[in-house]
Amino acid sequence: MWNGPDAAAFALIADIASAPPLTTFAQGASDYPDQSTTVIFQVEILSREGWVFAGPGIDGEIGFGVLPAPSDFTAQLADNRTRFPQGVDMIFAGRNAIAALPRSARLVETR
């Protein structure tokens, strides 16, 4: 039975460019933020260029980017952080690499 993205514990998105907005996935509850969706995106390119993040588990700042990406993805990432401790965690899987971006990561700048 399909209940939609807001009921998913995990979601696999094969085409990030046409992915639904992050807000359509389960955001968790204030008492249970761990009940949010972990979204796994298949991407063509993972790089250290594009965005700069800081936050728990990051030593200082780190550059991170994916291609392709939706044109409004920067705004979605920033909005996801404002929901903390709720919000979604993300995993990006490329051809030769994998990277995780927790909801606690703060978007510092774009390059």
C-alpha positions as CSV (number, residue, x, y, z in Angstrom):
1,M,0.0,0.0,0.0
2,W,1.5,3.4,-1.0
3,N,1.0,6.1,1.5
4,G,3.1,8.8,-0.1
5,P,6.5,10.4,0.7
6,D,5.3,11.8,4.0
7,A,5.0,8.3,5.4
8,A,8.4,7.0,4.1
9,A,11.2,6.1,6.5
10,F,13.6,6.0,3.5
11,A,13.1,7.3,-0.1
12,L,15.3,6.6,-3.1
13,I,15.3,9.3,-5.7
14,A,16.9,8.2,-9.0
15,D,16.4,11.6,-10.7
16,I,17.2,14.4,-8.3
17,A,16.4,17.1,-10.9
18,S,12.7,16.1,-10.7
19,A,12.6,15.2,-7.1
20,P,9.7,16.3,-5.0
21,P,10.5,19.1,-2.5
22,L,12.1,18.0,0.8
23,T,9.1,19.3,2.7
24,T,6.9,16.6,1.1
25,F,8.8,13.9,3.1
26,A,8.2,13.0,6.7
27,Q,9.7,15.8,8.9
28,G,9.5,13.9,12.2
29,A,7.7,15.2,15.2
30,S,9.0,17.5,18.0
31,D,8.9,14.5,20.4
32,Y,10.2,12.1,17.7
33,P,12.4,13.9,15.2
34,D,14.0,10.6,14.3
35,Q,10.8,9.6,12.5
36,S,11.7,11.7,9.6
37,T,12.5,10.4,6.1
38,T,16.1,9.7,5.1
39,V,16.3,10.7,1.4
40,I,18.8,8.9,-0.8
41,F,19.6,10.7,-4.0
42,Q,21.3,9.1,-7.0
43,V,23.5,11.8,-8.6
44,E,25.9,11.9,-11.5
45,I,28.6,14.0,-9.8
46,L,29.7,14.5,-6.2
47,S,32.3,17.2,-5.6
48,R,33.8,19.6,-3.0
49,E,32.5,22.6,-5.0
50,G,29.1,24.3,-4.9
51,W,27.9,24.7,-1.3
52,V,29.8,25.2,1.9
53,F,28.4,23.6,5.1
54,A,29.3,23.8,8.8
55,G,27.8,22.2,11.9
56,P,28.0,19.2,14.2
57,G,30.4,16.5,12.9
58,I,32.1,19.0,10.4
59,D,35.6,20.2,11.4
60,G,35.2,23.9,10.5
61,E,33.6,24.1,7.1
62,I,33.4,21.7,4.1
63,G,32.6,22.2,0.4
64,F,30.1,19.9,-1.1
65,G,28.1,19.8,-4.3
66,V,26.1,17.5,-6.6
67,L,25.1,17.5,-10.2
68,P,22.5,17.7,-11.4
69,A,20.5,19.5,-8.7
70,P,17.1,21.2,-8.8
71,S,17.4,25.0,-9.3
72,D,15.8,25.7,-5.9
73,F,17.8,23.1,-4.0
74,T,19.9,25.7,-2.2
75,A,16.7,27.2,-0.7
76,Q,15.4,23.7,0.2
77,L,18.7,22.9,2.0
78,A,18.5,26.2,4.0
79,D,14.8,25.6,4.8
80,N,15.6,22.0,5.9
81,R,18.1,23.3,8.5
82,T,15.6,25.8,9.9
83,R,13.4,22.8,10.8
84,F,16.0,21.3,13.0
85,P,15.7,19.0,15.1
86,Q,13.1,18.0,12.6
87,G,13.8,17.8,8.8
88,V,15.2,15.2,6.5
89,D,18.6,13.6,6.4
90,M,20.1,13.1,3.0
91,I,22.5,10.6,1.4
92,F,23.9,11.3,-2.1
93,A,25.2,8.3,-4.1
94,G,27.4,8.9,-7.1
95,R,29.2,6.5,-9.3
96,N,32.4,6.3,-7.2
97,A,31.4,8.0,-4.0
98,I,28.8,8.5,-1.3
99,A,28.2,11.4,1.0
100,A,25.7,12.1,3.8
101,L,24.2,15.5,4.7
102,P,22.4,15.5,8.1
103,R,19.6,17.9,8.8
104,S,21.9,19.5,11.4
105,A,24.3,20.8,8.6
106,R,24.1,24.5,8.1
107,L,24.5,26.0,4.7
108,V,27.1,28.7,5.0
109,E,27.5,29.9,1.4
110,T,27.3,28.9,-2.2
111,R,30.1,29.0,-4.7
